[in-house]
Amino acid sequence: MLRTKSAQPMTTNSQDGRGAPVHAPLLANLIALTTMCIVSSVAACAADAPAAPPPTLRVIVRFAHGVPDPQQPAFLARLASLAHVADIEAIRPMSGDAFVMRVVCTDPRDPHAVDPCPAALARLGSAEGVVGVEVDRRERIQ
C-alpha cells in the first residue's frame, strides 16, 4: 500500500493557517534529543571531576640519634610501610635530628577510612627509630 500523504498530523505556525507546516512529533523528538545531549554531557563532566585529594598532614618527626638519613627514598618507603600510610616526603631538616615531613594519611589497608590522620600519627610515632611526632603548626607572633 503506497501512501502519498504523511500519517502524522500537521499544524501550522501562524494564526491564519497559511504558515509553514510543522510536524509536532518531529519537534518533540528534537527537544527530547537535545535534552538527552545536555543531560549526558553534564553527567560526563561530573564523572570527569577530579577526586578529592587524600588527607595530608605536615608533621615534625624527631628521630633517634644514629638513624640513617631520613631523606633517603628507601628509608621513607620503609617508614611509610611501618606506619601504614600511603606516602611520606621529607620537606626539610630541622635541628636536633628532626625533620618536617608531609604524610599522606591514607591507610593502604583501609583506603576508605573516614579520618585516618590521628591513627596514622599514632602509628608513625610508634615506628622504630622515631622518638616523637607532632603536627607542624605555623604560629604567628603578634
C-alpha positions in Angstrom: 0.0 0.0 0.0 1.5 3.3 -1.1 0.9 6.4 1.0 1.2 9.8 -0.6 0.4 11.9 2.5 2.1 11.9 5.9 0.3 9.9 8.5 1.4 12.4 11.2 -0.9 15.4 11.9 0.3 18.7 10.6 0.0 22.0 12.3 0.8 25.5 11.2 2.8 28.1 12.9 0.6 31.1 12.1 -2.9 32.1 13.2 -4.4 32.3 9.7 -3.3 28.7 8.8 -1.0 29.7 5.9 2.3 29.3 7.7 4.9 26.6 7.1 3.7 23.1 8.3 5.4 21.8 11.4 5.3 18.2 12.5 4.6 18.0 16.2 6.2 14.6 16.8 9.4 15.7 15.0 9.6 18.8 17.2 9.0 16.7 20.3 11.8 14.3 19.2 14.2 17.1 18.6 13.5 18.6 22.0 13.9 15.2 23.7 17.2 14.6 21.8 18.6 18.0 22.8 17.6 17.4 26.4 19.3 14.0 26.4 22.5 15.5 25.0 22.6 18.2 27.7 22.0 15.7 30.5 24.6 13.3 29.2 27.2 16.0 28.8 26.6 17.2 32.4 26.9 13.7 33.7 30.1 13.2 31.8 31.5 16.4 33.3 30.6 15.2 36.8 32.3 11.9 36.1 35.4 13.6 35.0 35.6 15.8 38.0 38.8 15.3 40.0 38.5 13.2 43.2 39.1 14.9 46.5 42.8 15.0 47.4 44.0 12.5 50.0 44.2 13.7 53.6 47.7 15.0 54.3 49.5 16.5 57.2 52.7 18.4 57.7 54.4 17.0 60.7 57.6 17.3 62.6 59.2 13.9 63.2 62.1 13.6 65.7 64.3 10.6 65.1 66.6 8.7 67.5 70.3 9.7 67.2 72.1 7.4 64.7 69.1 6.7 62.5 70.1 6.5 58.8 69.4 9.6 56.7 65.6 10.2 56.8 65.7 11.9 53.5 66.7 8.7 51.6 63.8 7.2 49.5 64.4 3.7 50.9 64.2 4.9 54.5 61.0 6.9 53.7 59.4 3.9 52.0 60.2 1.7 55.0 58.8 4.3 57.4 55.6 4.6 55.3 55.3 0.8 55.4 55.7 0.7 59.2 53.2 3.5 59.8 50.7 2.1 57.2 50.4 5.4 55.3 50.4 6.0 51.6 53.4 8.3 51.4 55.9 10.2 53.4 58.0 13.0 52.0 60.9 14.8 53.8 60.4 18.5 53.3 63.3 20.0 55.2 65.6 19.1 58.1 65.4 20.8 61.5 67.8 20.9 64.4 68.1 18.0 66.8 67.6 15.1 64.5 64.1 16.3 63.4 62.6 16.7 60.0 59.5 18.5 58.6 57.6 15.8 56.6 54.5 15.6 54.6 52.4 12.5 55.4 49.6 11.2 53.1 47.5 9.7 55.9 45.5 7.2 53.7 46.0 3.7 55.1 46.6 1.3 52.1 44.9 -1.4 54.2 41.7 0.7 54.6 41.6 3.4 51.9 38.0 4.5 52.8 38.6 5.3 56.5 36.8 8.4 57.5 39.6 10.3 59.4 42.8 8.3 59.0 45.2 11.1 60.2 45.1 10.6 64.0 45.7 6.8 63.7 48.5 7.4 61.1 50.2 9.8 63.5 50.0 7.3 66.4 51.5 4.5 64.2 54.2 6.9 62.9 55.1 7.8 66.5 55.5 4.2 67.4 57.6 3.3 64.4 61.2 2.1 65.0 63.7 4.9 65.3 61.0 7.6 65.8 61.2 9.5 69.1 58.3 11.8 68.6 55.7 13.2 66.1 53.8 16.4 66.3 51.7 18.4 63.7 53.6 21.3 62.2 51.6 24.4 63.1 52.5 27.8 61.9 52.4 30.3 64.7 52.1 34.0 64.3 53.9 36.4 66.5 51.7 39.3 67.3 
